[in-house]
């Protein structure tokens, strides 16, 4: 009787570990995508600022 209980608990712990690991990896991937998107937006804005500053410098010369 004790062996069956031990095996059941062990299998449940393995399943819990697998589900936790899967959710952890999923969260990391979602956060990475969000950071990449924010980084791309920031780069576009900086490019626009540089472009405007270059135009302003060319006008003043």
mmCIF file as Biopython writes it, N, C-alpha, C and O atoms, coordinates in Angstrom:
data_model
#
loop_
_atom_site.group_PDB
_atom_site.id
_atom_site.type_symbol
_atom_site.label_atom_id
_atom_site.label_alt_id
_atom_site.label_comp_id
_atom_site.label_asym_id
_atom_site.label_entity_id
_atom_site.label_seq_id
_atom_site.pdbx_PDB_ins_code
_atom_site.Cartn_x
_atom_site.Cartn_y
_atom_site.Cartn_z
_atom_site.occupancy
_atom_site.B_iso_or_equiv
_atom_site.auth_seq_id
_atom_site.auth_asym_id
_atom_site.pdbx_PDB_model_num
ATOM 1   N N  . UNK A ? 1  ? 0.823  -1.197 0.000   1.0 0.0 1  A 1 
ATOM 2   C CA . UNK A ? 1  ? 0.000  0.000  0.000   1.0 0.0 1  A 1 
ATOM 3   C C  . UNK A ? 1  ? 0.863  1.254  0.000   1.0 0.0 1  A 1 
ATOM 4   O O  . UNK A ? 1  ? 0.547  2.235  -0.673  1.0 0.0 1  A 1 
ATOM 5   N N  . UNK A ? 2  ? 1.965  1.215  0.768   1.0 0.0 2  A 1 
ATOM 6   C CA . UNK A ? 2  ? 2.848  2.371  0.842   1.0 0.0 2  A 1 
ATOM 7   C C  . UNK A ? 2  ? 3.544  2.652  -0.475  1.0 0.0 2  A 1 
ATOM 8   O O  . UNK A ? 2  ? 3.797  3.810  -0.807  1.0 0.0 2  A 1 
ATOM 9   N N  . UNK A ? 3  ? 3.863  1.591  -1.243  1.0 0.0 3  A 1 
ATOM 10  C CA . UNK A ? 3  ? 4.526  1.767  -2.528  1.0 0.0 3  A 1 
ATOM 11  C C  . UNK A ? 3  ? 3.636  2.503  -3.521  1.0 0.0 3  A 1 
ATOM 12  O O  . UNK A ? 3  ? 4.107  3.369  -4.257  1.0 0.0 3  A 1 
ATOM 13  N N  . UNK A ? 4  ? 2.360  2.164  -3.542  1.0 0.0 4  A 1 
ATOM 14  C CA . UNK A ? 4  ? 1.423  2.806  -4.463  1.0 0.0 4  A 1 
ATOM 15  C C  . UNK A ? 4  ? 1.273  4.281  -4.112  1.0 0.0 4  A 1 
ATOM 16  O O  . UNK A ? 4  ? 1.238  5.131  -5.002  1.0 0.0 4  A 1 
ATOM 17  N N  . UNK A ? 5  ? 1.187  4.587  -2.840  1.0 0.0 5  A 1 
ATOM 18  C CA . UNK A ? 5  ? 1.068  5.970  -2.397  1.0 0.0 5  A 1 
ATOM 19  C C  . UNK A ? 5  ? 2.325  6.754  -2.756  1.0 0.0 5  A 1 
ATOM 20  O O  . UNK A ? 5  ? 2.230  7.883  -3.237  1.0 0.0 5  A 1 
ATOM 21  N N  . UNK A ? 6  ? 3.490  6.176  -2.531  1.0 0.0 6  A 1 
ATOM 22  C CA . UNK A ? 6  ? 4.755  6.832  -2.850  1.0 0.0 6  A 1 
ATOM 23  C C  . UNK A ? 6  ? 4.862  7.094  -4.348  1.0 0.0 6  A 1 
ATOM 24  O O  . UNK A ? 6  ? 5.262  8.182  -4.760  1.0 0.0 6  A 1 
ATOM 25  N N  . UNK A ? 7  ? 4.511  6.112  -5.158  1.0 0.0 7  A 1 
ATOM 26  C CA . UNK A ? 7  ? 4.585  6.271  -6.611  1.0 0.0 7  A 1 
ATOM 27  C C  . UNK A ? 7  ? 3.621  7.339  -7.097  1.0 0.0 7  A 1 
ATOM 28  O O  . UNK A ? 7  ? 3.961  8.123  -7.984  1.0 0.0 7  A 1 
ATOM 29  N N  . UNK A ? 8  ? 2.428  7.381  -6.530  1.0 0.0 8  A 1 
ATOM 30  C CA . UNK A ? 8  ? 1.440  8.397  -6.916  1.0 0.0 8  A 1 
ATOM 31  C C  . UNK A ? 8  ? 1.947  9.801  -6.580  1.0 0.0 8  A 1 
ATOM 32  O O  . UNK A ? 8  ? 1.854  10.713 -7.402  1.0 0.0 8  A 1 
ATOM 33  N N  . UNK A ? 9  ? 2.477  9.965  -5.384  1.0 0.0 9  A 1 
ATOM 34  C CA . UNK A ? 9  ? 3.002  11.269 -4.971  1.0 0.0 9  A 1 
ATOM 35  C C  . UNK A ? 9  ? 4.177  11.655 -5.856  1.0 0.0 9  A 1 
ATOM 36  O O  . UNK A ? 9  ? 4.281  12.811 -6.266  1.0 0.0 9  A 1 
ATOM 37  N N  . UNK A ? 10 ? 5.057  10.718 -6.156  1.0 0.0 10 A 1 
ATOM 38  C CA . UNK A ? 10 ? 6.220  10.988 -6.987  1.0 0.0 10 A 1 
ATOM 39  C C  . UNK A ? 10 ? 5.802  11.418 -8.393  1.0 0.0 10 A 1 
ATOM 40  O O  . UNK A ? 10 ? 6.357  12.373 -8.936  1.0 0.0 10 A 1 
ATOM 41  N N  . UNK A ? 11 ? 4.838  10.729 -8.981  1.0 0.0 11 A 1 
ATOM 42  C CA . UNK A ? 11 ? 4.362  11.074 -10.330 1.0 0.0 11 A 1 
ATOM 43  C C  . UNK A ? 11 ? 3.706  12.454 -10.321 1.0 0.0 11 A 1 
ATOM 44  O O  . UNK A ? 11 ? 3.907  13.246 -11.242 1.0 0.0 11 A 1 
ATOM 45  N N  . UNK A ? 12 ? 2.924  12.740 -9.284  1.0 0.0 12 A 1 
ATOM 46  C CA . UNK A ? 12 ? 2.294  14.067 -9.193  1.0 0.0 12 A 1 
ATOM 47  C C  . UNK A ? 12 ? 3.344  15.171 -9.060  1.0 0.0 12 A 1 
ATOM 48  O O  . UNK A ? 12 ? 3.195  16.240 -9.652  1.0 0.0 12 A 1 
ATOM 49  N N  . UNK A ? 13 ? 4.390  14.923 -8.299  1.0 0.0 13 A 1 
ATOM 50  C CA . UNK A ? 13 ? 5.466  15.911 -8.174  1.0 0.0 13 A 1 
ATOM 51  C C  . UNK A ? 13 ? 6.202  16.110 -9.503  1.0 0.0 13 A 1 
ATOM 52  O O  . UNK A ? 13 ? 6.569  17.235 -9.843  1.0 0.0 13 A 1 
ATOM 53  N N  . UNK A ? 14 ? 6.414  15.043 -10.244 1.0 0.0 14 A 1 
ATOM 54  C CA . UNK A ? 14 ? 7.040  15.163 -11.561 1.0 0.0 14 A 1 
ATOM 55  C C  . UNK A ? 14 ? 6.170  15.991 -12.504 1.0 0.0 14 A 1 
ATOM 56  O O  . UNK A ? 14 ? 6.673  16.856 -13.222 1.0 0.0 14 A 1 
ATOM 57  N N  . UNK A ? 15 ? 4.866  15.723 -12.499 1.0 0.0 15 A 1 
ATOM 58  C CA . UNK A ? 15 ? 3.953  16.498 -13.352 1.0 0.0 15 A 1 
ATOM 59  C C  . UNK A ? 15 ? 3.929  17.968 -12.946 1.0 0.0 15 A 1 
ATOM 60  O O  . UNK A ? 15 ? 3.925  18.849 -13.806 1.0 0.0 15 A 1 
ATOM 61  N N  . UNK A ? 16 ? 3.915  18.234 -11.657 1.0 0.0 16 A 1 
ATOM 62  C CA . UNK A ? 16 ? 3.940  19.613 -11.174 1.0 0.0 16 A 1 
ATOM 63  C C  . UNK A ? 16 ? 5.215  20.321 -11.610 1.0 0.0 16 A 1 
ATOM 64  O O  . UNK A ? 16 ? 5.173  21.480 -12.024 1.0 0.0 16 A 1 
ATOM 65  N N  . UNK A ? 17 ? 6.347  19.633 -11.520 1.0 0.0 17 A 1 
ATOM 66  C CA . UNK A ? 17 ? 7.618  20.211 -11.959 1.0 0.0 17 A 1 
ATOM 67  C C  . UNK A ? 17 ? 7.621  20.512 -13.445 1.0 0.0 17 A 1 
ATOM 68  O O  . UNK A ? 17 ? 8.109  21.561 -13.863 1.0 0.0 17 A 1 
ATOM 69  N N  . UNK A ? 18 ? 7.080  19.602 -14.253 1.0 0.0 18 A 1 
ATOM 70  C CA . UNK A ? 18 ? 7.042  19.809 -15.704 1.0 0.0 18 A 1 
ATOM 71  C C  . UNK A ? 18 ? 6.147  20.994 -16.059 1.0 0.0 18 A 1 
ATOM 72  O O  . UNK A ? 18 ? 6.508  21.810 -16.907 1.0 0.0 18 A 1 
ATOM 73  N N  . UNK A ? 19 ? 4.994  21.092 -15.422 1.0 0.0 19 A 1 
ATOM 74  C CA . UNK A ? 19 ? 4.083  22.209 -15.694 1.0 0.0 19 A 1 
ATOM 75  C C  . UNK A ? 19 ? 4.711  23.527 -15.251 1.0 0.0 19 A 1 
ATOM 76  O O  . UNK A ? 19 ? 4.608  24.523 -15.967 1.0 0.0 19 A 1 
ATOM 77  N N  . UNK A ? 20 ? 5.347  23.553 -14.106 1.0 0.0 20 A 1 
ATOM 78  C CA . UNK A ? 20 ? 5.999  24.766 -13.613 1.0 0.0 20 A 1 
ATOM 79  C C  . UNK A ? 20 ? 7.111  25.204 -14.551 1.0 0.0 20 A 1 
ATOM 80  O O  . UNK A ? 20 ? 7.233  26.389 -14.862 1.0 0.0 20 A 1 
ATOM 81  N N  . UNK A ? 21 ? 7.919  24.260 -15.003 1.0 0.0 21 A 1 
ATOM 82  C CA . UNK A ? 21 ? 9.001  24.580 -15.928 1.0 0.0 21 A 1 
ATOM 83  C C  . UNK A ? 21 ? 8.463  25.135 -17.235 1.0 0.0 21 A 1 
ATOM 84  O O  . UNK A ? 21 ? 9.005  26.104 -17.768 1.0 0.0 21 A 1 
ATOM 85  N N  . UNK A ? 22 ? 7.401  24.532 -17.757 1.0 0.0 22 A 1 
ATOM 86  C CA . UNK A ? 22 ? 6.789  24.998 -19.006 1.0 0.0 22 A 1 
ATOM 87  C C  . UNK A ? 22 ? 6.265  26.423 -18.855 1.0 0.0 22 A 1 
ATOM 88  O O  . UNK A ? 22 ? 6.480  27.260 -19.732 1.0 0.0 22 A 1 
ATOM 89  N N  . UNK A ? 23 ? 5.584  26.701 -17.756 1.0 0.0 23 A 1 
ATOM 90  C CA . UNK A ? 23 ? 5.057  28.051 -17.536 1.0 0.0 23 A 1 
ATOM 91  C C  . UNK A ? 23 ? 6.182  29.062 -17.341 1.0 0.0 23 A 1 
ATOM 92  O O  . UNK A ? 23 ? 6.062  30.208 -17.775 1.0 0.0 23 A 1 
ATOM 93  N N  . UNK A ? 24 ? 7.262  28.659 -16.703 1.0 0.0 24 A 1 
ATOM 94  C CA . UNK A ? 24 ? 8.414  29.536 -16.518 1.0 0.0 24 A 1 
ATOM 95  C C  . UNK A ? 24 ? 9.025  29.913 -17.862 1.0 0.0 24 A 1 
ATOM 96  O O  . UNK A ? 24 ? 9.299  31.088 -18.106 1.0 0.0 24 A 1 
ATOM 97  N N  . UNK A ? 25 ? 9.238  28.947 -18.725 1.0 0.0 25 A 1 
ATOM 98  C CA . UNK A ? 25 ? 9.810  29.208 -20.056 1.0 0.0 25 A 1 
ATOM 99  C C  . UNK A ? 25 ? 8.864  30.088 -20.867 1.0 0.0 25 A 1 
ATOM 100 O O  . UNK A ? 25 ? 9.309  30.995 -21.570 1.0 0.0 25 A 1 
ATOM 101 N N  . UNK A ? 26 ? 7.577  29.827 -20.774 1.0 0.0 26 A 1 
ATOM 102 C CA . UNK A ? 26 ? 6.588  30.628 -21.508 1.0 0.0 26 A 1 
ATOM 103 C C  . UNK A ? 26 ? 6.629  32.082 -21.058 1.0 0.0 26 A 1 
ATOM 104 O O  . UNK A ? 26 ? 6.570  32.990 -21.887 1.0 0.0 26 A 1 
ATOM 105 N N  . UNK A ? 27 ? 6.730  32.308 -19.757 1.0 0.0 27 A 1 
ATOM 106 C CA . UNK A ? 27 ? 6.802  33.671 -19.225 1.0 0.0 27 A 1 
ATOM 107 C C  . UNK A ? 27 ? 8.057  34.379 -19.716 1.0 0.0 27 A 1 
ATOM 108 O O  . UNK A ? 27 ? 8.007  35.556 -20.074 1.0 0.0 27 A 1 
ATOM 109 N N  . UNK A ? 28 ? 9.172  33.675 -19.735 1.0 0.0 28 A 1 
ATOM 110 C CA . UNK A ? 28 ? 10.426 34.268 -20.220 1.0 0.0 28 A 1 
ATOM 111 C C  . UNK A ? 28 ? 10.288 34.659 -21.686 1.0 0.0 28 A 1 
ATOM 112 O O  . UNK A ? 28 ? 10.719 35.744 -22.076 1.0 0.0 28 A 1 
ATOM 113 N N  . UNK A ? 29 ? 9.699  33.802 -22.497 1.0 0.0 29 A 1 
ATOM 114 C CA . UNK A ? 29 ? 9.542  34.104 -23.923 1.0 0.0 29 A 1 
ATOM 115 C C  . UNK A ? 29 ? 8.632  35.305 -24.142 1.0 0.0 29 A 1 
ATOM 116 O O  . UNK A ? 29 ? 8.918  36.148 -24.992 1.0 0.0 29 A 1 
ATOM 117 N N  . UNK A ? 30 ? 7.541  35.394 -23.389 1.0 0.0 30 A 1 
ATOM 118 C CA . UNK A ? 30 ? 6.616  36.521 -23.529 1.0 0.0 30 A 1 
ATOM 119 C C  . UNK A ? 30 ? 7.305  37.822 -23.144 1.0 0.0 30 A 1 
ATOM 120 O O  . UNK A ? 30 ? 7.151  38.831 -23.832 1.0 0.0 30 A 1 
ATOM 121 N N  . UNK A ? 31 ? 8.069  37.809 -22.042 1.0 0.0 31 A 1 
ATOM 122 C CA . UNK A ? 31 ? 8.771  39.021 -21.608 1.0 0.0 31 A 1 
ATOM 123 C C  . UNK A ? 31 ? 9.837  39.434 -22.609 1.0 0.0 31 A 1 
ATOM 124 O O  . UNK A ? 31 ? 10.053 40.626 -22.824 1.0 0.0 31 A 1 
ATOM 125 N N  . UNK A ? 32 ? 10.506 38.468 -23.223 1.0 0.0 32 A 1 
ATOM 126 C CA . UNK A ? 32 ? 11.534 38.773 -24.212 1.0 0.0 32 A 1 
ATOM 127 C C  . UNK A ? 32 ? 10.918 39.447 -25.431 1.0 0.0 32 A 1 
ATOM 128 O O  . UNK A ? 32 ? 11.482 40.402 -25.966 1.0 0.0 32 A 1 
ATOM 129 N N  . UNK A ? 33 ? 9.780  38.962 -25.864 1.0 0.0 33 A 1 
ATOM 130 C CA . UNK A ? 33 ? 9.106  39.574 -27.015 1.0 0.0 33 A 1 
ATOM 131 C C  . UNK A ? 33 ? 8.683  40.994 -26.708 1.0 0.0 33 A 1 
ATOM 132 O O  . UNK A ? 33 ? 8.810  41.872 -27.561 1.0 0.0 33 A 1 
ATOM 133 N N  . UNK A ? 34 ? 8.184  41.238 -25.508 1.0 0.0 34 A 1 
ATOM 134 C CA . UNK A ? 34 ? 7.756  42.582 -25.123 1.0 0.0 34 A 1 
ATOM 135 C C  . UNK A ? 34 ? 8.949  43.527 -25.068 1.0 0.0 34 A 1 
ATOM 136 O O  . UNK A ? 34 ? 8.848  44.671 -25.511 1.0 0.0 34 A 1 
ATOM 137 N N  . UNK A ? 35 ? 10.066 43.073 -24.539 1.0 0.0 35 A 1 
ATOM 138 C CA . UNK A ? 35 ? 11.261 43.912 -24.463 1.0 0.0 35 A 1 
ATOM 139 C C  . UNK A ? 35 ? 11.800 44.212 -25.855 1.0 0.0 35 A 1 
ATOM 140 O O  . UNK A ? 35 ? 12.249 45.328 -26.118 1.0 0.0 35 A 1 
ATOM 141 N N  . UNK A ? 36 ? 11.761 43.230 -26.745 1.0 0.0 36 A 1 
ATOM 142 C CA . UNK A ? 36 ? 12.233 43.435 -28.112 1.0 0.0 36 A 1 
ATOM 143 C C  . UNK A ? 36 ? 11.374 44.471 -28.823 1.0 0.0 36 A 1 
ATOM 144 O O  . UNK A ? 36 ? 11.890 45.340 -29.525 1.0 0.0 36 A 1 
ATOM 145 N N  . UNK A ? 37 ? 10.076 44.377 -28.639 1.0 0.0 37 A 1 
ATOM 146 C CA . UNK A ? 37 ? 9.161  45.332 -29.255 1.0 0.0 37 A 1 
ATOM 147 C C  . UNK A ? 37 ? 9.408  46.738 -28.722 1.0 0.0 37 A 1 
ATOM 148 O O  . UNK A ? 37 ? 9.443  47.695 -29.496 1.0 0.0 37 A 1 
ATOM 149 N N  . UNK A ? 38 ? 9.576  46.872 -27.430 1.0 0.0 38 A 1 
ATOM 150 C CA . UNK A ? 38 ? 9.835  48.183 -26.830 1.0 0.0 38 A 1 
ATOM 151 C C  . UNK A ? 38 ? 11.175 48.735 -27.310 1.0 0.0 38 A 1 
ATOM 152 O O  . UNK A ? 38 ? 11.303 49.936 -27.546 1.0 0.0 38 A 1 
ATOM 153 N N  . UNK A ? 39 ? 12.155 47.882 -27.453 1.0 0.0 39 A 1 
ATOM 154 C CA . UNK A ? 39 ? 13.474 48.299 -27.922 1.0 0.0 39 A 1 
ATOM 155 C C  . UNK A ? 39 ? 13.401 48.797 -29.363 1.0 0.0 39 A 1 
ATOM 156 O O  . UNK A ? 39 ? 14.034 49.794 -29.710 1.0 0.0 39 A 1 
ATOM 157 N N  . UNK A ? 40 ? 12.636 48.111 -30.196 1.0 0.0 40 A 1 
ATOM 158 C CA . UNK A ? 40 ? 12.474 48.548 -31.589 1.0 0.0 40 A 1 
ATOM 159 C C  . UNK A ? 40 ? 11.784 49.905 -31.654 1.0 0.0 40 A 1 
ATOM 160 O O  . UNK A ? 40 ? 12.186 50.758 -32.444 1.0 0.0 40 A 1 
ATOM 161 N N  . UNK A ? 41 ? 10.758 50.120 -30.841 1.0 0.0 41 A 1 
ATOM 162 C CA . UNK A ? 41 ? 10.068 51.405 -30.809 1.0 0.0 41 A 1 
ATOM 163 C C  . UNK A ? 41 ? 11.012 52.516 -30.377 1.0 0.0 41 A 1 
ATOM 164 O O  . UNK A ? 41 ? 11.007 53.602 -30.957 1.0 0.0 41 A 1 
ATOM 165 N N  . UNK A ? 42 ? 11.815 52.248 -29.369 1.0 0.0 42 A 1 
ATOM 166 C CA . UNK A ? 42 ? 12.768 53.231 -28.875 1.0 0.0 42 A 1 
ATOM 167 C C  . UNK A ? 42 ? 13.803 53.565 -29.946 1.0 0.0 42 A 1 
ATOM 168 O O  . UNK A ? 42 ? 14.150 54.733 -30.127 1.0 0.0 42 A 1 
ATOM 169 N N  . UNK A ? 43 ? 14.291 52.572 -30.644 1.0 0.0 43 A 1 
ATOM 170 C CA . UNK A ? 43 ? 15.260 52.808 -31.717 1.0 0.0 43 A 1 
ATOM 171 C C  . UNK A ? 43 ? 14.670 53.657 -32.833 1.0 0.0 43 A 1 
ATOM 172 O O  . UNK A ? 43 ? 15.357 54.523 -33.374 1.0 0.0 43 A 1 
ATOM 173 N N  . UNK A ? 44 ? 13.416 53.426 -33.185 1.0 0.0 44 A 1 
ATOM 174 C CA . UNK A ? 44 ? 12.768 54.228 -34.221 1.0 0.0 44 A 1 
ATOM 175 C C  . UNK A ? 44 ? 12.633 55.680 -33.784 1.0 0.0 44 A 1 
ATOM 176 O O  . UNK A ? 44 ? 12.854 56.592 -34.581 1.0 0.0 44 A 1 
ATOM 177 N N  . UNK A ? 45 ? 12.273 55.898 -32.532 1.0 0.0 45 A 1 
ATOM 178 C CA . UNK A ? 45 ? 12.141 57.257 -32.023 1.0 0.0 45 A 1 
ATOM 179 C C  . UNK A ? 45 ? 13.488 57.964 -31.998 1.0 0.0 45 A 1 
ATOM 180 O O  . UNK A ? 45 ? 13.581 59.140 -32.352 1.0 0.0 45 A 1 
ATOM 181 N N  . UNK A ? 46 ? 14.531 57.255 -31.582 1.0 0.0 46 A 1 
ATOM 182 C CA . UNK A ? 46 ? 15.865 57.853 -31.568 1.0 0.0 46 A 1 
ATOM 183 C C  . UNK A ? 46 ? 16.337 58.185 -32.983 1.0 0.0 46 A 1 
ATOM 184 O O  . UNK A ? 46 ? 16.962 59.223 -33.199 1.0 0.0 46 A 1 
ATOM 185 N N  . UNK A ? 47 ? 16.046 57.323 -33.932 1.0 0.0 47 A 1 
ATOM 186 C CA . UNK A ? 47 ? 16.403 57.606 -35.325 1.0 0.0 47 A 1 
ATOM 187 C C  . UNK A ? 47 ? 15.703 58.869 -35.817 1.0 0.0 47 A 1 
ATOM 188 O O  . UNK A ? 47 ? 16.308 59.679 -36.520 1.0 0.0 47 A 1 
ATOM 189 N N  . UNK A ? 48 ? 14.449 59.039 -35.457 1.0 0.0 48 A 1 
ATOM 190 C CA . UNK A ? 48 ? 13.690 60.221 -35.853 1.0 0.0 48 A 1 
ATOM 191 C C  . UNK A ? 48 ? 14.293 61.485 -35.222 1.0 0.0 48 A 1 
ATOM 192 O O  . UNK A ? 48 ? 14.408 62.516 -35.884 1.0 0.0 48 A 1 
ATOM 193 N N  . UNK A ? 49 ? 14.672 61.403 -33.953 1.0 0.0 49 A 1 
ATOM 194 C CA . UNK A ? 49 ? 15.278 62.549 -33.273 1.0 0.0 49 A 1 
ATOM 195 C C  . UNK A ? 49 ? 16.604 62.918 -33.940 1.0 0.0 49 A 1 
ATOM 196 O O  . UNK A ? 49 ? 16.878 64.095 -34.173 1.0 0.0 49 A 1 
ATOM 197 N N  . UNK A ? 50 ? 17.420 61.914 -34.246 1.0 0.0 50 A 1 
ATOM 198 C CA . UNK A ? 50 ? 18.704 62.172 -34.909 1.0 0.0 50 A 1 
ATOM 199 C C  . UNK A ? 50 ? 18.483 62.821 -36.260 1.0 0.0 50 A 1 
ATOM 200 O O  . UNK A ? 50 ? 19.192 63.758 -36.627 1.0 0.0 50 A 1 
ATOM 201 N N  . UNK A ? 51 ? 17.506 62.329 -36.998 1.0 0.0 51 A 1 
ATOM 202 C CA . UNK A ? 51 ? 17.193 62.881 -38.314 1.0 0.0 51 A 1 
ATOM 203 C C  . UNK A ? 51 ? 16.773 64.351 -38.198 1.0 0.0 51 A 1 
ATOM 204 O O  . UNK A ? 51 ? 17.215 65.188 -38.986 1.0 0.0 51 A 1 
ATOM 205 N N  . UNK A ? 52 ? 15.931 64.660 -37.225 1.0 0.0 52 A 1 
ATOM 206 C CA . UNK A ? 52 ? 15.479 66.041 -37.042 1.0 0.0 52 A 1 
ATOM 207 C C  . UNK A ? 52 ? 16.636 66.947 -36.615 1.0 0.0 52 A 1 
ATOM 208 O O  . UNK A ? 52 ? 16.729 68.087 -37.072 1.0 0.0 52 A 1 
ATOM 209 N N  . UNK A ? 53 ? 17.507 66.458 -35.753 1.0 0.0 53 A 1 
ATOM 210 C CA . UNK A ? 53 ? 18.665 67.246 -35.343 1.0 0.0 53 A 1 
ATOM 211 C C  . UNK A ? 53 ? 19.617 67.492 -36.508 1.0 0.0 53 A 1 
ATOM 212 O O  . UNK A ? 53 ? 20.184 68.579 -36.620 1.0 0.0 53 A 1 
ATOM 213 N N  . UNK A ? 54 ? 19.797 66.516 -37.359 1.0 0.0 54 A 1 
ATOM 214 C CA . UNK A ? 54 ? 20.647 66.699 -38.537 1.0 0.0 54 A 1 
ATOM 215 C C  . UNK A ? 54 ? 20.051 67.733 -39.485 1.0 0.0 54 A 1 
ATOM 216 O O  . UNK A ? 54 ? 20.776 68.549 -40.053 1.0 0.0 54 A 1 
ATOM 217 N N  . UNK A ? 55 ? 18.743 67.700 -39.655 1.0 0.0 55 A 1 
ATOM 218 C CA . UNK A ? 55 ? 18.085 68.711 -40.505 1.0 0.0 55 A 1 
ATOM 219 C C  . UNK A ? 55 ? 18.259 70.107 -39.919 1.0 0.0 55 A 1 
ATOM 220 O O  . UNK A ? 55 ? 18.517 71.073 -40.637 1.0 0.0 55 A 1 
ATOM 221 N N  . UNK A ? 56 ? 18.113 70.190 -38.598 1.0 0.0 56 A 1 
ATOM 222 C CA . UNK A ? 56 ? 18.243 71.479 -37.925 1.0 0.0 56 A 1 
ATOM 223 C C  . UNK A ? 56 ? 19.681 72.003 -38.060 1.0 0.0 56 A 1 
ATOM 224 O O  . UNK A ? 56 ? 19.874 73.200 -38.276 1.0 0.0 56 A 1 
ATOM 225 N N  . UNK A ? 57 ? 20.667 71.155 -37.941 1.0 0.0 57 A 1 
ATOM 226 C CA . UNK A ? 57 ? 22.057 71.562 -38.109 1.0 0.0 57 A 1 
ATOM 227 C C  . UNK A ? 57 ? 22.358 71.996 -39.527 1.0 0.0 57 A 1 
ATOM 228 O O  . UNK A ? 57 ? 23.135 72.928 -39.740 1.0 0.0 57 A 1 
ATOM 229 N N  . UNK A ? 58 ? 21.754 71.334 -40.499 1.0 0.0 58 A 1 
ATOM 230 C CA . UNK A ? 58 ? 21.968 71.699 -41.904 1.0 0.0 58 A 1 
ATOM 231 C C  . UNK A ? 58 ? 21.339 73.054 -42.222 1.0 0.0 58 A 1 
ATOM 232 O O  . UNK A ? 58 ? 21.879 73.802 -43.037 1.0 0.0 58 A 1 
ATOM 233 N N  . UNK A ? 59 ? 20.218 73.382 -41.602 1.0 0.0 59 A 1 
ATOM 234 C CA . UNK A ? 59 ? 19.561 74.678 -41.835 1.0 0.0 59 A 1 
ATOM 235 C C  . UNK A ? 59 ? 20.365 75.820 -41.246 1.0 0.0 59 A 1 
ATOM 236 O O  . UNK A ? 59 ? 20.404 76.905 -41.826 1.0 0.0 59 A 1 
ATOM 237 N N  . UNK A ? 60 ? 21.001 75.604 -40.119 1.0 0.0 60 A 1 
ATOM 238 C CA . UNK A ? 60 ? 21.718 76.682 -39.446 1.0 0.0 60 A 1 
ATOM 239 C C  . UNK A ? 60 ? 23.060 76.985 -40.115 1.0 0.0 60 A 1 
ATOM 240 O O  . UNK A ? 60 ? 23.643 78.037 -39.851 1.0 0.0 60 A 1 
ATOM 241 N N  . UNK A ? 61 ? 23.565 76.097 -40.968 1.0 0.0 61 A 1 
ATOM 242 C CA . UNK A ? 61 ? 24.853 76.344 -41.635 1.0 0.0 61 A 1 
ATOM 243 C C  . UNK A ? 61 ? 24.743 77.249 -42.812 1.0 0.0 61 A 1 
ATOM 244 O O  . UNK A ? 61 ? 25.746 77.540 -43.463 1.0 0.0 61 A 1 
#
